[in-house]
């Protein structure tokens, strides 16, 4: 735990920034102690204000840039520096992706003690208006006599005061101010802590987390706002399964994977990749790297609602998808039927406590796709190795867990890391999404281990 200071407790200090930390903050030294400075770039001399002290390091906010990096650009967002949604708008997207690839390489070497035989070209796409999914905070502020809607402030539970967000998809990008005005008019304005954003190809849903039931005048205000701004409201009284459209049956949310002639339906509380254009490219790349043949058996673990599995089914002989969330499995099955796919089957199973007696787990597979959450796939790797698969494609949202699992696959199960690369699904953040290819290997081949 750190000791948080009042803003005026210490005088600002001047430091030289030498690197970027994994979370995108600048790294500097002061009086023999590491200082992490949000918003600072390597090669810069900055003035910063420490706000939290730890035994081994301090945390600071940027006050002035005294000598700027040649890479520094002007952030587009007026709330940058306060809002915690983005950390890297001061760095051009092309430099951001270099930073992310460096992070992946460092983690693979440090944690997994492996390096790929080859690096894949980074996948990039639009840098703005890319977020079709987001969870926004909402908070009524009596002294302002209005509600705030947006991402949380950096290192704070407060909601950022801003009228718009440059990374949210249209039309939600320009609705933060209007949504704050709307919530401030509701009788339950102090009882709406969160708004979930879900944008489909033709409709946008805003799920209001309501701690009390809205009154009839509140519902009228919501309907009027929805009509004027081309959105639809859902209300959520409890967990995600309680989310219901304000006016049933509600709009259909869907997205397309044109290369595979697929249209996938999802609910506004379902997990889908936030970046629609990059998701299309990612699925294409993953299928290409796995390269399933017409007679091959493919296992897709953590399959969700069929994002990869259904695309793979267009190329493979059979696909078996496994997912821990029952609702997503139901959506995957429905999406298979909707798209006329008969060679994909789906199972619900806890992949963090694998049941090796399950029918899907006892099968033999030619190839495996892994798309786990941040915790990674360590528990299921022995089953992957025992499946007989000759190639594994691993899609990762956390380089540390990928590196750990890469080390296990290479050093314990006889695979080699044939390729790896990053995908910029979250521009302007330090979030690193990556993809890796593992093949059955021989001890001592390139890509096996870093010594």
C-alpha positions as CSV (number, residue, x, y, z in Angstrom):
1,X,0.0,0.0,0.0
2,X,1.2,3.5,-0.7
3,X,0.9,6.7,1.3
4,X,-1.3,9.2,-0.6
5,X,-0.3,12.8,-0.2
6,X,-2.3,16.0,-0.5
7,X,-1.6,17.7,-3.7
8,X,0.4,20.5,-1.9
9,X,2.3,18.1,0.4
10,X,5.6,18.0,-1.6
11,X,7.2,20.5,-4.0
12,X,7.3,19.5,-7.6
13,X,10.5,17.8,-8.8
14,X,12.3,17.7,-12.1
15,X,13.3,14.3,-13.5
16,X,14.7,12.7,-16.7
17,X,12.4,10.0,-18.1
18,X,14.3,7.0,-19.4
19,X,11.6,4.5,-20.3
20,X,7.9,3.5,-20.4
21,X,6.6,1.1,-17.8
22,X,4.2,-1.7,-18.8
23,X,1.2,0.5,-17.9
24,X,2.4,3.4,-20.1
25,X,3.8,5.7,-17.4
26,X,7.2,7.3,-17.8
27,X,10.0,5.9,-15.6
28,X,12.4,8.2,-13.9
29,X,14.8,8.3,-10.9
30,X,14.9,10.9,-8.1
31,X,17.1,10.6,-5.0
32,X,17.8,7.0,-5.8
33,X,14.2,6.1,-6.1
34,X,12.0,5.1,-9.1
35,X,9.3,7.6,-10.0
36,X,6.4,6.7,-12.3
37,X,5.1,9.8,-14.1
38,X,1.8,9.5,-16.0
39,X,1.9,11.2,-19.3
40,X,5.7,11.5,-19.6
41,X,7.7,10.0,-22.5
42,X,11.3,8.6,-22.7
43,X,13.9,11.2,-23.4
44,X,11.9,14.0,-21.8
45,X,12.8,16.2,-18.9
46,X,9.6,17.0,-16.9
47,X,8.4,18.6,-13.8
48,X,6.1,16.3,-11.8
49,X,4.1,16.2,-8.6
50,X,4.3,13.1,-6.4
51,X,1.0,12.1,-5.0
52,X,1.6,8.6,-3.6
53,X,4.8,7.4,-1.9
54,X,5.8,3.7,-1.6
55,X,8.9,2.2,-0.1
56,X,10.5,1.3,-3.4
57,X,8.9,3.8,-5.8
58,X,6.7,6.9,-6.0
59,X,3.8,7.8,-8.3
60,X,3.6,11.3,-9.8
61,X,1.4,13.3,-12.1
62,X,2.9,15.4,-14.9
63,X,3.0,19.2,-14.3
64,X,5.2,20.5,-17.1
65,X,7.2,19.1,-20.0
66,X,10.5,21.0,-19.9
67,X,12.2,19.2,-22.8
68,X,9.8,17.3,-25.0
69,X,10.4,14.0,-26.9
70,X,10.5,14.2,-30.6
71,X,7.7,11.6,-30.5
72,X,5.3,13.8,-28.5
73,X,2.0,14.8,-30.2
74,X,-0.9,16.8,-28.9
75,X,-3.6,14.6,-27.5
76,X,-6.9,14.9,-29.2
77,X,-9.1,14.4,-26.1
78,X,-9.7,17.5,-23.9
79,X,-9.9,15.2,-20.8
80,X,-6.5,13.5,-21.5
81,X,-4.4,13.6,-18.4
82,X,-7.4,13.4,-16.1
83,X,-9.4,10.6,-17.6
84,X,-8.1,7.1,-16.9
85,X,-9.5,5.6,-20.2
86,X,-6.3,6.4,-22.2
87,X,-2.7,6.6,-21.2
88,X,-0.8,7.1,-24.5
89,X,-2.5,9.8,-26.6
90,X,0.7,11.8,-26.3
91,X,2.5,9.1,-28.3
92,X,1.7,8.6,-32.1
93,X,-0.1,5.3,-32.8
94,X,2.9,3.9,-34.8
95,X,5.1,4.4,-31.7
96,X,2.5,2.9,-29.4
97,X,2.5,-0.3,-31.3
98,X,6.3,-0.5,-31.1
99,X,6.1,0.0,-27.4
100,X,3.5,-2.9,-27.2
101,X,5.7,-5.2,-29.2
102,X,8.6,-4.4,-26.9
103,X,6.4,-5.3,-23.9
104,X,5.5,-8.7,-25.5
105,X,9.1,-9.5,-26.3
106,X,10.3,-8.6,-22.9
107,X,7.6,-10.7,-21.1
108,X,8.2,-13.7,-23.3
109,X,12.0,-13.6,-22.5
110,X,11.6,-12.7,-18.8
111,X,8.7,-14.9,-17.8
112,X,8.6,-17.7,-20.4
113,X,12.3,-17.7,-21.3
114,X,11.2,-18.1,-25.0
115,X,11.4,-16.1,-28.2
116,X,9.5,-16.7,-31.4
117,X,11.2,-18.0,-34.5
118,X,9.6,-15.0,-36.4
119,X,7.7,-11.9,-35.5
120,X,4.4,-11.3,-37.1
121,X,3.6,-7.9,-38.6
122,X,1.5,-5.9,-36.1
123,X,-2.2,-5.7,-36.7
124,X,-3.4,-2.1,-36.6
125,X,-6.6,-0.2,-37.5
126,X,-8.5,3.0,-36.7
127,X,-7.1,4.9,-33.7
128,X,-10.4,6.7,-32.9
129,X,-14.0,5.8,-32.4
130,X,-13.1,2.2,-32.2
131,X,-14.8,1.1,-28.9
132,X,-18.1,-0.6,-29.5
133,X,-18.1,-1.9,-25.9
134,X,-17.4,0.1,-22.7
135,X,-18.4,0.3,-19.1
136,X,-18.9,3.9,-18.1
137,X,-19.2,5.3,-14.6
138,X,-22.1,7.6,-13.7
139,X,-22.3,9.8,-10.7
140,X,-24.6,12.6,-9.5
141,X,-22.7,15.6,-8.1
142,X,-25.0,17.7,-6.0
143,X,-22.8,20.8,-6.0
144,X,-22.8,20.7,-9.8
145,X,-26.5,19.8,-9.8
146,X,-25.9,17.4,-12.6
147,X,-24.6,13.9,-13.3
148,X,-21.2,13.0,-14.8
149,X,-20.8,10.1,-17.3
150,X,-17.5,8.7,-18.5
151,X,-14.5,6.7,-17.6
152,X,-13.0,7.0,-14.1
153,X,-10.2,9.5,-13.4
154,X,-6.7,8.2,-13.2
155,X,-5.9,6.8,-9.8
156,X,-9.3,7.8,-8.5
157,X,-12.9,6.6,-8.2
158,X,-14.3,9.9,-9.5
159,X,-16.0,10.0,-12.9
160,X,-14.2,12.2,-15.4
161,X,-16.0,15.4,-16.3
162,X,-16.1,15.5,-20.1
163,X,-18.7,16.0,-22.8
164,X,-17.4,13.5,-25.3
165,X,-15.0,10.5,-25.7
166,X,-12.8,10.3,-28.8
167,X,-12.4,6.5,-28.6
168,X,-16.0,5.5,-28.2
169,X,-17.9,4.4,-31.3
170,X,-20.4,6.7,-33.0
171,X,-23.0,7.9,-31.7
172,X,-21.9,7.4,-28.1
173,X,-18.7,9.4,-28.6
174,X,-20.7,12.6,-28.4
175,X,-23.3,11.6,-25.8
176,X,-21.4,11.8,-22.5
177,X,-22.5,15.3,-21.8
178,X,-26.1,14.8,-22.9
179,X,-26.3,11.5,-20.9
180,X,-25.1,13.4,-17.8
181,X,-27.8,16.0,-18.4
182,X,-30.4,13.2,-18.8
183,X,-29.4,11.3,-15.7
184,X,-29.4,14.6,-13.7
185,X,-33.1,15.0,-14.4
186,X,-34.2,11.5,-13.2
187,X,-35.8,11.0,-9.8
188,X,-33.2,8.1,-9.3
189,X,-30.2,10.2,-10.4
190,X,-28.2,9.2,-7.4
191,X,-29.0,5.6,-7.9
192,X,-27.5,5.1,-11.4
193,X,-23.8,4.2,-11.0
194,X,-23.0,2.7,-14.4
195,X,-23.8,2.6,-18.1
196,X,-22.8,-0.3,-20.3
197,X,-22.3,0.6,-23.9
198,X,-22.9,-2.0,-26.7
199,X,-22.8,-1.0,-30.3
200,X,-23.9,-3.4,-33.1
201,X,-23.7,-2.9,-36.8
202,X,-27.1,-1.2,-36.9
203,X,-28.1,-0.4,-33.3
204,X,-26.7,0.9,-30.1
205,X,-27.8,-0.2,-26.6
206,X,-27.1,1.7,-23.3
207,X,-27.6,-0.5,-20.3
208,X,-28.4,1.6,-17.2
209,X,-27.4,-0.1,-13.9
210,X,-30.3,1.1,-11.7
211,X,-30.4,0.5,-7.9
212,X,-34.0,1.6,-7.7
213,X,-36.8,1.3,-10.2
214,X,-37.3,4.4,-12.4
215,X,-40.5,6.3,-12.0
216,X,-42.9,6.8,-14.9
217,X,-41.6,10.4,-15.6
218,X,-38.1,8.9,-15.7
219,X,-39.2,6.3,-18.3
220,X,-40.7,9.1,-20.5
221,X,-37.4,11.0,-20.3
222,X,-35.4,7.9,-21.3
223,X,-37.7,7.2,-24.3
224,X,-37.5,10.8,-25.5
225,X,-33.6,10.7,-25.3
226,X,-33.5,7.4,-27.1
227,X,-35.6,8.6,-29.9
228,X,-33.6,11.9,-30.3
229,X,-30.2,10.2,-30.3
230,X,-30.9,6.9,-32.0
231,X,-30.1,4.6,-29.1
232,X,-32.0,2.1,-27.0
233,X,-32.0,1.8,-23.2
234,X,-32.0,-1.4,-21.2
235,X,-32.3,-1.5,-17.4
236,X,-30.3,-3.7,-15.1
237,X,-31.5,-4.1,-11.5
238,X,-29.0,-6.9,-10.5
239,X,-26.4,-9.1,-12.3
240,X,-25.9,-9.1,-16.1
241,X,-28.8,-11.6,-16.5
242,X,-31.3,-9.1,-15.2
243,X,-30.6,-6.6,-18.0
244,X,-33.9,-6.1,-20.0
245,X,-34.9,-3.7,-22.7
246,X,-36.9,-0.7,-21.6
247,X,-39.4,-1.5,-24.3
248,X,-39.3,-5.2,-25.3
249,X,-38.4,-7.1,-27.4
250,X,-35.4,-4.7,-27.9
251,X,-33.1,-4.2,-30.8
252,X,-30.9,-6.9,-32.2
253,X,-27.2,-6.5,-31.7
254,X,-25.0,-8.1,-34.3
255,X,-21.7,-7.9,-36.1
256,X,-20.4,-9.4,-39.3
257,X,-17.3,-11.3,-40.3
258,X,-17.6,-10.7,-44.1
259,X,-14.7,-12.9,-45.2
260,X,-16.4,-15.9,-43.7
261,X,-19.9,-14.9,-44.6
262,X,-20.9,-14.7,-40.9
263,X,-23.3,-12.6,-38.9
264,X,-23.1,-13.0,-35.1
265,X,-25.8,-11.9,-32.7
266,X,-24.9,-10.9,-29.1
267,X,-26.6,-9.4,-26.0
268,X,-25.5,-6.0,-24.7
269,X,-23.9,-7.6,-21.6
270,X,-22.1,-10.3,-23.6
271,X,-18.3,-10.3,-24.0
272,X,-17.3,-9.3,-27.6
273,X,-14.1,-7.8,-28.7
274,X,-14.4,-4.0,-28.3
275,X,-12.7,-3.1,-31.6
276,X,-14.9,-4.3,-34.5
277,X,-12.5,-3.5,-37.4
278,X,-9.5,-5.2,-35.6
279,X,-11.7,-8.1,-34.6
280,X,-12.3,-8.9,-38.3
281,X,-8.6,-8.7,-39.0
282,X,-7.7,-10.8,-35.9
283,X,-10.1,-13.6,-36.9
284,X,-8.7,-13.6,-40.4
285,X,-5.2,-13.8,-39.1
286,X,-6.0,-16.5,-36.5
287,X,-7.7,-18.7,-39.0
288,X,-4.9,-18.2,-41.5
289,X,-2.2,-19.1,-38.9
290,X,-4.1,-22.2,-37.7
291,X,-4.7,-23.1,-41.3
292,X,-7.3,-25.9,-40.7
293,X,-7.9,-28.3,-43.6
294,X,-11.2,-29.6,-44.8
295,X,-10.8,-32.9,-42.9
296,X,-9.2,-31.6,-39.7
297,X,-10.6,-31.5,-36.2
298,X,-10.2,-28.2,-34.4
299,X,-10.7,-27.4,-30.7
300,X,-11.6,-23.8,-29.8
301,X,-11.2,-23.2,-26.0
302,X,-12.8,-20.2,-24.4
303,X,-14.9,-19.9,-27.5
304,X,-17.4,-17.3,-26.3
305,X,-20.3,-16.8,-28.7
306,X,-18.4,-18.3,-31.6
307,X,-16.2,-15.5,-32.8
308,X,-13.4,-17.8,-33.9
309,X,-15.2,-21.2,-33.9
310,X,-17.7,-20.3,-36.6
311,X,-15.0,-18.8,-38.9
312,X,-12.9,-21.9,-38.4
313,X,-15.9,-24.1,-39.2
314,X,-16.0,-22.6,-42.7
315,X,-12.5,-24.1,-43.3
316,X,-12.2,-27.2,-41.0
317,X,-13.8,-30.6,-41.0
318,X,-15.2,-30.2,-37.5
319,X,-15.0,-27.6,-34.7
320,X,-15.6,-28.2,-31.1
321,X,-16.0,-25.0,-29.0
322,X,-15.8,-25.0,-25.2
323,X,-16.7,-22.0,-23.0
324,X,-17.4,-21.6,-19.3
325,X,-20.4,-19.2,-19.5
326,X,-23.6,-21.0,-20.4
327,X,-25.2,-18.0,-22.0
328,X,-22.4,-17.5,-24.4
329,X,-22.6,-21.2,-25.4
330,X,-26.3,-20.8,-26.1
331,X,-25.5,-17.8,-28.3
332,X,-22.8,-19.7,-30.1
333,X,-25.2,-22.6,-30.9
334,X,-27.8,-20.1,-32.1
335,X,-25.2,-18.3,-34.3
336,X,-24.2,-21.6,-35.8
337,X,-27.8,-22.4,-36.7
338,X,-28.4,-18.8,-38.0
339,X,-25.4,-19.1,-40.3
340,X,-26.2,-22.6,-41.5
341,X,-23.2,-24.2,-39.9
342,X,-23.6,-27.9,-39.0
343,X,-20.0,-29.0,-38.4
344,X,-19.5,-27.1,-35.1
345,X,-20.6,-28.3,-31.6
346,X,-20.4,-26.4,-28.4
347,X,-20.0,-27.4,-24.7
348,X,-20.2,-25.6,-21.4
349,X,-17.2,-26.4,-19.2
350,X,-15.1,-24.6,-16.5
351,X,-11.7,-24.5,-18.3
352,X,-9.9,-23.4,-15.1
353,X,-10.9,-26.7,-13.5
354,X,-11.0,-29.0,-16.5
355,X,-13.0,-32.2,-16.4
356,X,-10.8,-34.6,-18.3
357,X,-13.6,-37.2,-18.4
358,X,-15.9,-34.9,-20.5
359,X,-16.7,-36.1,-24.0
360,X,-15.0,-33.1,-25.7
361,X,-11.9,-33.5,-23.4
362,X,-11.4,-37.1,-24.4
363,X,-11.3,-36.3,-28.2
364,X,-8.3,-36.1,-30.5
365,X,-7.7,-32.9,-32.3
366,X,-5.5,-31.8,-35.1
367,X,-5.3,-28.1,-34.1
368,X,-6.3,-25.9,-31.1
369,X,-7.2,-22.3,-30.7
370,X,-7.0,-20.7,-27.3
371,X,-8.5,-17.3,-26.4
372,X,-8.5,-17.1,-22.6
373,X,-9.1,-14.1,-20.3
374,X,-6.3,-12.3,-18.5
375,X,-5.6,-15.2,-16.2
376,X,-4.4,-17.3,-19.2
377,X,-4.8,-21.0,-19.9
378,X,-2.4,-22.8,-17.7
379,X,-4.9,-25.3,-16.3
380,X,-6.0,-26.5,-19.7
381,X,-2.5,-26.8,-21.3
382,X,-2.0,-30.5,-20.3
383,X,-5.2,-31.4,-22.1
384,X,-4.1,-29.3,-25.1
385,X,-0.8,-31.2,-25.2
386,X,-2.5,-34.6,-24.8
387,X,-5.0,-33.8,-27.6
388,X,-2.5,-34.7,-30.3
389,X,-2.7,-31.2,-31.8
390,X,0.3,-30.3,-34.0
391,X,-0.4,-26.5,-34.0
392,X,-1.9,-24.2,-31.4
393,X,-2.9,-20.5,-32.0
394,X,-3.1,-18.6,-28.8
395,X,-4.9,-15.2,-28.7
396,X,-4.0,-13.3,-25.6
397,X,-5.1,-10.1,-23.8
398,X,-2.3,-10.2,-21.2
399,X,1.4,-10.6,-22.3
400,X,2.4,-11.9,-18.8
401,X,0.0,-14.9,-18.8
402,X,0.8,-15.6,-22.5
403,X,4.6,-15.6,-21.6
404,X,4.0,-18.0,-18.7
405,X,1.9,-20.3,-20.8
406,X,4.4,-20.2,-23.7
407,X,7.1,-21.3,-21.4
408,X,4.9,-24.3,-20.3
409,X,4.0,-25.3,-23.8
410,X,7.6,-25.1,-25.0
411,X,9.6,-26.4,-22.0
412,X,7.1,-29.0,-20.6
413,X,5.1,-30.1,-23.6
414,X,7.5,-30.2,-26.6
415,X,6.1,-27.3,-28.6
416,X,8.1,-24.5,-30.2
417,X,7.1,-20.9,-30.4
418,X,6.9,-20.5,-34.2
419,X,5.6,-16.9,-34.4
420,X,4.2,-14.1,-32.3
421,X,3.0,-10.6,-32.7
422,X,0.8,-7.8,-31.3
423,X,-2.6,-6.5,-32.3
424,X,-3.6,-2.9,-31.5
425,X,-7.2,-3.5,-30.3
426,X,-6.9,-0.8,-27.7
427,X,-5.2,2.3,-29.3
428,X,-4.0,5.0,-26.8
429,X,-4.0,2.5,-23.9
430,X,-1.1,0.4,-22.6
431,X,-3.3,-2.8,-23.1
432,X,-1.4,-5.4,-25.2
433,X,-3.4,-7.9,-27.2
434,X,-1.2,-10.5,-28.9
435,X,-1.2,-13.7,-30.9
436,X,1.2,-16.6,-30.9
437,X,1.6,-19.8,-32.9
438,X,3.0,-23.0,-31.3
439,X,4.0,-26.1,-33.3
440,X,5.2,-29.5,-32.1
441,X,8.9,-29.1,-31.9
442,X,12.2,-30.7,-31.1
443,X,14.4,-29.8,-28.2
444,X,17.1,-27.2,-29.1
445,X,15.3,-25.8,-32.2
446,X,15.1,-22.0,-32.6
447,X,12.3,-20.5,-30.6
448,X,12.4,-23.1,-27.9
449,X,14.1,-21.2,-25.1
450,X,16.0,-18.1,-24.1
451,X,19.2,-19.0,-22.2
